[in-house]
Protein backbone atom coordinates (compact mmCIF):
# COMPACT_ATOMS: atom_id res chain seq x y z
CA UNK A 1 0.00 0.00 0.00
CA UNK A 2 1.51 3.25 -1.08
CA UNK A 3 -0.06 5.65 1.40
CA UNK A 4 -2.34 5.84 4.35
CA UNK A 5 -5.37 7.11 2.44
CA UNK A 6 -5.59 3.82 0.52
CA UNK A 7 -5.45 1.72 3.69
CA UNK A 8 -9.04 0.81 4.66
CA UNK A 9 -8.17 -0.96 7.89
CA UNK A 10 -5.44 -2.14 10.27
CA UNK A 11 -4.86 -5.58 11.73
CA UNK A 12 -4.63 -5.66 15.52
CA UNK A 13 -2.81 -8.30 17.53
CA UNK A 14 -5.03 -11.26 18.38
CA UNK A 15 -5.11 -11.84 22.13
CA UNK A 16 -5.21 -15.62 21.53
CA UNK A 17 -5.23 -18.14 18.69
CA UNK A 18 -7.55 -20.75 20.16
CA UNK A 19 -11.28 -20.04 20.25
CA UNK A 20 -11.58 -21.09 23.90
CA UNK A 21 -8.87 -18.62 24.94
CA UNK A 22 -10.48 -15.85 22.89
CA UNK A 23 -13.77 -16.34 24.77
CA UNK A 24 -11.86 -16.47 28.05
CA UNK A 25 -10.22 -13.13 27.20
CA UNK A 26 -13.64 -11.71 26.31
CA UNK A 27 -15.08 -12.60 29.72
CA UNK A 28 -11.92 -11.40 31.47
CA UNK A 29 -12.06 -8.02 29.69
CA UNK A 30 -15.77 -7.81 30.43
CA UNK A 31 -15.21 -8.43 34.14
CA UNK A 32 -12.38 -5.87 34.33
CA UNK A 33 -14.35 -3.23 32.46
CA UNK A 34 -17.48 -3.74 34.57
CA UNK A 35 -15.42 -3.54 37.76
CA UNK A 36 -13.74 -0.35 36.53
CA UNK A 37 -17.05 1.21 35.46
CA UNK A 38 -18.71 0.34 38.77
CA UNK A 39 -15.80 1.44 40.98
CA UNK A 40 -15.13 4.70 39.16
CA UNK A 41 -18.87 5.39 38.91
CA UNK A 42 -19.20 4.97 42.68
CA UNK A 43 -16.31 7.36 43.29
CA UNK A 44 -17.84 9.94 40.94
CA UNK A 45 -21.18 9.67 42.76
CA UNK A 46 -19.60 9.77 46.21
CA UNK A 47 -17.48 12.84 45.46
CA UNK A 48 -20.41 14.63 43.84
CA UNK A 49 -22.87 13.87 46.64
CA UNK A 50 -20.82 14.02 49.85
CA UNK A 51 -19.86 17.52 50.97
CA UNK A 52 -16.98 16.08 53.02
CA UNK A 53 -15.27 15.21 49.70
CA UNK A 54 -15.73 18.69 48.22
CA UNK A 55 -12.00 19.30 48.67
CA UNK A 56 -9.14 19.83 46.20
CA UNK A 57 -8.15 16.15 46.47
CA UNK A 58 -11.77 15.08 45.98
CA UNK A 59 -12.06 17.32 42.94
CA UNK A 60 -8.88 15.88 41.41
CA UNK A 61 -10.00 12.35 42.27
CA UNK A 62 -13.23 12.98 40.38
CA UNK A 63 -11.24 14.07 37.34
CA UNK A 64 -8.95 11.05 37.69
CA UNK A 65 -11.96 8.73 37.67
CA UNK A 66 -13.15 10.36 34.46
CA UNK A 67 -9.79 9.69 32.77
CA UNK A 68 -9.85 6.09 34.02
CA UNK A 69 -13.30 5.58 32.57
CA UNK A 70 -12.13 7.11 29.30
CA UNK A 71 -9.09 4.81 29.07
CA UNK A 72 -11.19 1.71 29.70
CA UNK A 73 -13.92 2.71 27.25
CA UNK A 74 -11.35 3.53 24.53
CA UNK A 75 -9.40 0.26 24.40
CA UNK A 76 -11.43 -2.56 25.97
CA UNK A 77 -14.69 -2.57 23.92
CA UNK A 78 -12.86 -3.13 20.62
CA UNK A 79 -10.70 -5.87 22.17
CA UNK A 80 -13.86 -7.55 23.50
CA UNK A 81 -15.54 -7.28 20.10
CA UNK A 82 -12.55 -8.83 18.31
CA UNK A 83 -12.27 -11.66 20.84
CA UNK A 84 -15.99 -12.44 20.69
CA UNK A 85 -16.27 -12.36 16.89
CA UNK A 86 -12.84 -13.87 16.16
CA UNK A 87 -11.54 -10.91 14.15
CA UNK A 88 -8.53 -8.59 14.38
CA UNK A 89 -9.49 -5.68 12.12
CA UNK A 90 -10.09 -2.04 12.95
CA UNK A 91 -11.00 0.63 10.41
CA UNK A 92 -8.61 3.44 9.51
CA UNK A 93 -10.88 6.08 11.07
CA UNK A 94 -11.58 3.85 14.05
CA UNK A 95 -7.86 3.45 14.65
CA UNK A 96 -7.32 7.21 14.45
CA UNK A 97 -10.18 7.83 16.91
CA UNK A 98 -8.89 5.15 19.30
CA UNK A 99 -5.35 6.56 19.23
CA UNK A 100 -6.60 10.10 19.79
CA UNK A 101 -8.83 9.29 22.76
CA UNK A 102 -6.35 6.90 24.38
CA UNK A 103 -3.54 9.46 24.40
CA UNK A 104 -5.98 12.20 25.36
CA UNK A 105 -7.09 10.37 28.50
CA UNK A 106 -3.75 8.86 29.47
CA UNK A 107 -1.93 12.21 29.08
CA UNK A 108 -4.60 14.04 31.06
CA UNK A 109 -4.32 11.35 33.75
CA UNK A 110 -0.55 11.77 34.01
CA UNK A 111 -0.81 15.54 34.45
CA UNK A 112 -3.66 15.11 36.94
CA UNK A 113 -1.47 12.74 38.97
CA UNK A 114 1.26 15.37 38.89
CA UNK A 115 -1.22 17.99 40.09
CA UNK A 116 -2.42 15.67 42.86
CA UNK A 117 1.20 15.29 43.95
CA UNK A 118 1.38 19.09 44.25
CA UNK A 119 -1.80 18.97 46.33
CA UNK A 120 -0.18 16.52 48.78
CA UNK A 121 3.01 18.60 48.86
CA UNK A 122 1.16 21.79 49.79
CA UNK A 123 -1.10 19.98 52.30
CA UNK A 124 1.85 18.52 54.24
CA UNK A 125 4.74 20.91 53.64
CA UNK A 126 2.81 24.22 53.48
CA UNK A 127 -0.45 23.59 55.36
CA UNK A 128 -0.94 27.24 56.32
CA UNK A 129 -1.01 28.23 52.63
CA UNK A 130 -3.21 25.34 51.48
CA UNK A 131 -6.40 27.36 51.16
CA UNK A 132 -4.59 30.10 49.24
CA UNK A 133 -2.58 27.93 46.85
CA UNK A 134 -5.36 25.40 46.22
CA UNK A 135 -8.53 27.42 46.17
CA UNK A 136 -11.45 26.41 44.00
CA UNK A 137 -10.36 28.63 41.11
CA UNK A 138 -6.75 27.39 41.23
CA UNK A 139 -7.94 23.76 41.26
CA UNK A 140 -10.24 24.38 38.29
CA UNK A 141 -7.39 26.00 36.36
CA UNK A 142 -5.00 23.12 37.09
CA UNK A 143 -7.57 20.49 36.09
CA UNK A 144 -8.42 22.43 32.92
CA UNK A 145 -4.71 22.68 32.09
CA UNK A 146 -4.35 18.89 32.46
CA UNK A 147 -7.30 18.21 30.14
CA UNK A 148 -6.15 20.84 27.64
CA UNK A 149 -2.61 19.42 27.60
CA UNK A 150 -3.99 15.95 26.96
CA UNK A 151 -6.16 17.24 24.12
CA UNK A 152 -3.36 19.17 22.42
CA UNK A 153 -0.84 16.36 22.86
CA UNK A 154 -3.24 13.80 21.42
CA UNK A 155 -4.35 16.05 18.57
CA UNK A 156 -0.80 16.89 17.46
CA UNK A 157 0.35 13.28 17.49
CA UNK A 158 -2.78 11.94 15.81
CA UNK A 159 -2.59 14.47 12.97
CA UNK A 160 1.16 13.93 12.61
CA UNK A 161 1.12 10.12 12.58
CA UNK A 162 -1.87 9.77 10.25
CA UNK A 163 -0.42 12.26 7.76
CA UNK A 164 2.52 9.92 7.15
CA UNK A 165 2.51 7.61 4.12
CA UNK A 166 2.23 4.02 5.36
CA UNK A 167 3.73 1.35 3.12
CA UNK A 168 5.00 -1.36 5.46
CA UNK A 169 1.76 -3.32 5.60
CA UNK A 170 -1.14 -2.85 8.01
CA UNK A 171 -0.34 -5.24 10.91
CA UNK A 172 0.14 -3.28 14.13
CA UNK A 173 1.27 -6.04 16.48
CA UNK A 174 -0.76 -4.50 19.33
CA UNK A 175 -4.29 -5.11 20.60
CA UNK A 176 -5.16 -1.43 20.23
CA UNK A 177 -3.89 1.51 18.17
CA UNK A 178 -0.94 3.44 19.58
CA UNK A 179 1.95 5.45 18.19
CA UNK A 180 4.99 3.10 17.98
CA UNK A 181 3.33 0.30 15.92
CA UNK A 182 1.86 2.79 13.44
CA UNK A 183 5.16 4.68 13.19
CA UNK A 184 6.89 1.44 12.17
CA UNK A 185 4.63 1.26 9.11
CA UNK A 186 5.81 4.63 7.80
CA UNK A 187 8.01 4.92 4.72
CA UNK A 188 8.59 8.69 4.93
CA UNK A 189 11.99 9.55 6.38
CA UNK A 190 11.19 13.24 6.98
CA UNK A 191 7.79 12.46 8.49
CA UNK A 192 9.36 9.78 10.66
CA UNK A 193 11.93 12.27 11.98
CA UNK A 194 9.18 14.84 12.63
CA UNK A 195 7.20 12.38 14.73
CA UNK A 196 10.35 11.28 16.57
CA UNK A 197 11.00 14.96 17.36
CA UNK A 198 7.48 15.33 18.78
CA UNK A 199 7.97 12.19 20.85
CA UNK A 200 11.27 13.61 22.12
CA UNK A 201 9.53 16.78 23.31
CA UNK A 202 6.86 14.62 24.96
CA UNK A 203 9.52 12.56 26.74
CA UNK A 204 11.05 15.76 28.12
CA UNK A 205 7.66 16.86 29.50
CA UNK A 206 7.02 13.43 31.00
CA UNK A 207 10.48 13.36 32.56
CA UNK A 208 10.01 16.88 33.93
CA UNK A 209 6.77 15.85 35.67
CA UNK A 210 8.51 12.72 36.96
CA UNK A 211 11.31 14.81 38.50
CA UNK A 212 8.69 17.09 40.08
CA UNK A 213 6.88 14.08 41.59
CA UNK A 214 10.12 12.63 42.98
CA UNK A 215 11.22 16.00 44.41
CA UNK A 216 7.79 16.57 45.97
CA UNK A 217 7.75 13.21 47.69
CA UNK A 218 11.26 13.68 49.03
CA UNK A 219 10.07 16.91 50.63
CA UNK A 220 6.87 15.25 51.84
CA UNK A 221 8.69 12.37 53.51
CA UNK A 222 11.14 14.76 55.16
CA UNK A 223 8.25 16.80 56.53
CA UNK A 224 6.35 13.73 57.72
CA UNK A 225 9.38 12.30 59.53
CA UNK A 226 9.68 15.58 61.47
CA UNK A 227 6.15 15.19 62.88
CA UNK A 228 6.65 14.34 66.57
CA UNK A 229 3.63 12.10 67.16
CA UNK A 230 3.30 8.64 65.64
CA UNK A 231 -0.40 9.19 65.04
CA UNK A 232 0.34 12.36 63.09
CA UNK A 233 2.92 10.60 60.96
CA UNK A 234 0.53 7.73 60.28
CA UNK A 235 -2.25 10.12 59.25
CA UNK A 236 0.09 12.05 56.94
CA UNK A 237 1.38 8.88 55.32
CA UNK A 238 -2.18 7.60 54.87
CA UNK A 239 -3.06 10.64 52.76
CA UNK A 240 -0.02 10.13 50.50
CA UNK A 241 0.31 6.37 50.09
CA UNK A 242 -2.72 5.87 47.78
CA UNK A 243 -1.49 8.55 45.39
CA UNK A 244 2.06 7.19 45.53
CA UNK A 245 0.79 3.68 44.78
CA UNK A 246 -1.27 4.87 41.80
CA UNK A 247 1.67 6.90 40.41
CA UNK A 248 4.06 3.97 40.86
CA UNK A 249 1.69 1.53 39.12
CA UNK A 250 1.07 3.96 36.26
CA UNK A 251 4.70 4.94 35.64
CA UNK A 252 6.31 1.52 36.18
CA UNK A 253 4.12 -0.25 33.64
CA UNK A 254 4.27 2.64 31.17
CA UNK A 255 8.04 3.14 31.38
CA UNK A 256 8.86 -0.56 31.17
CA UNK A 257 6.56 -1.01 28.18
CA UNK A 258 8.13 1.84 26.21
CA UNK A 259 11.73 1.60 27.46
CA UNK A 260 12.26 -2.16 27.63
CA UNK A 261 15.28 -3.51 25.67
CA UNK A 262 14.38 -4.70 22.13
CA UNK A 263 16.15 -8.00 22.86
CA UNK A 264 13.39 -9.07 25.30
CA UNK A 265 10.50 -7.84 23.14
CA UNK A 266 7.96 -10.41 21.97
CA UNK A 267 4.28 -10.27 20.93
CA UNK A 268 3.12 -12.02 24.10
CA UNK A 269 5.20 -9.77 26.38
CA UNK A 270 4.08 -6.65 24.52
CA UNK A 271 0.46 -7.76 24.91
CA UNK A 272 0.83 -8.32 28.66
CA UNK A 273 2.58 -4.97 29.18
CA UNK A 274 0.04 -3.05 27.11
CA UNK A 275 -2.79 -4.56 29.19
CA UNK A 276 -0.90 -3.69 32.38
CA UNK A 277 -0.60 0.03 31.59
CA UNK A 278 -3.82 0.60 29.61
CA UNK A 279 -6.37 -1.60 31.39
CA UNK A 280 -5.16 -2.56 34.88
CA UNK A 281 -4.48 0.94 36.38
CA UNK A 282 -7.93 2.36 35.53
CA UNK A 283 -9.50 -0.70 37.18
CA UNK A 284 -7.28 -0.67 40.28
CA UNK A 285 -7.08 3.08 40.97
CA UNK A 286 -10.51 3.33 42.67
CA UNK A 287 -9.71 0.41 44.97
CA UNK A 288 -6.28 1.82 45.86
CA UNK A 289 -7.74 5.21 46.79
CA UNK A 290 -10.64 3.77 48.76
CA UNK A 291 -8.42 1.46 50.86
CA UNK A 292 -6.66 4.20 52.87
CA UNK A 293 -9.02 7.17 52.49
CA UNK A 294 -11.42 6.98 55.43
CA UNK A 295 -13.61 9.86 54.22
CA UNK A 296 -13.99 8.21 50.81
CA UNK A 297 -14.80 4.84 52.41
CA UNK A 298 -17.42 6.49 54.62
CA UNK A 299 -18.97 8.28 51.63
CA UNK A 300 -19.04 5.07 49.58
CA UNK A 301 -20.59 3.18 52.48
CA UNK A 302 -23.31 5.82 52.89
CA UNK A 303 -23.92 5.89 49.13
CA UNK A 304 -24.29 2.11 48.85
CA UNK A 305 -26.39 1.92 52.02
CA UNK A 306 -28.61 4.71 50.74
CA UNK A 307 -29.07 2.97 47.40
CA UNK A 308 -30.00 -0.35 49.01
CA UNK A 309 -32.39 1.16 51.54
CA UNK A 310 -34.06 3.31 48.90
CA UNK A 311 -34.33 0.35 46.53
CA UNK A 312 -36.04 -1.70 49.27
CA UNK A 313 -38.43 1.07 50.29
CA UNK A 314 -39.15 2.41 46.79
CA UNK A 315 -37.57 0.50 43.87
CA UNK A 316 -38.45 3.23 41.38
CA UNK A 317 -36.71 6.00 43.32
CA UNK A 318 -33.18 7.21 42.73
CA UNK A 319 -30.30 6.60 45.15
CA UNK A 320 -29.53 9.23 47.69
CA UNK A 321 -26.67 9.97 50.04
CA UNK A 322 -27.80 10.36 53.65
CA UNK A 323 -26.17 13.08 55.72
Secondary structure, 3 states (H helix, E strand, C coil): CCCHHHCCEEECCCCCCCHHHHHHHHHHHHHHHHHHHHHHHHHHHHHHHCHHHCCHHHHHHHHHHHHHHHHHHHHHHHHHHHHHHCCCEEEHHHHHHHHHHHHHHHHHHHHHHHHHHHHHHHHHHCHHHHHHHCCHHHHHHHHHHHHHHHHHHHHHHHHHHCCCCECCCCECCCCCCCHHHHHCCECCHHHHHHHHHHHHHHHHHHHHHHHHHHHHHHHHHHHHHCCCCHHHHHHHHHHHHHHHHHHHHHHHHHHHHHHCCHHHCCHHHHHHHHHHHHHHHHHHHHHHHHHHCHHHHHHHHHHHHHHHHHHHHCCCCCCCCCC
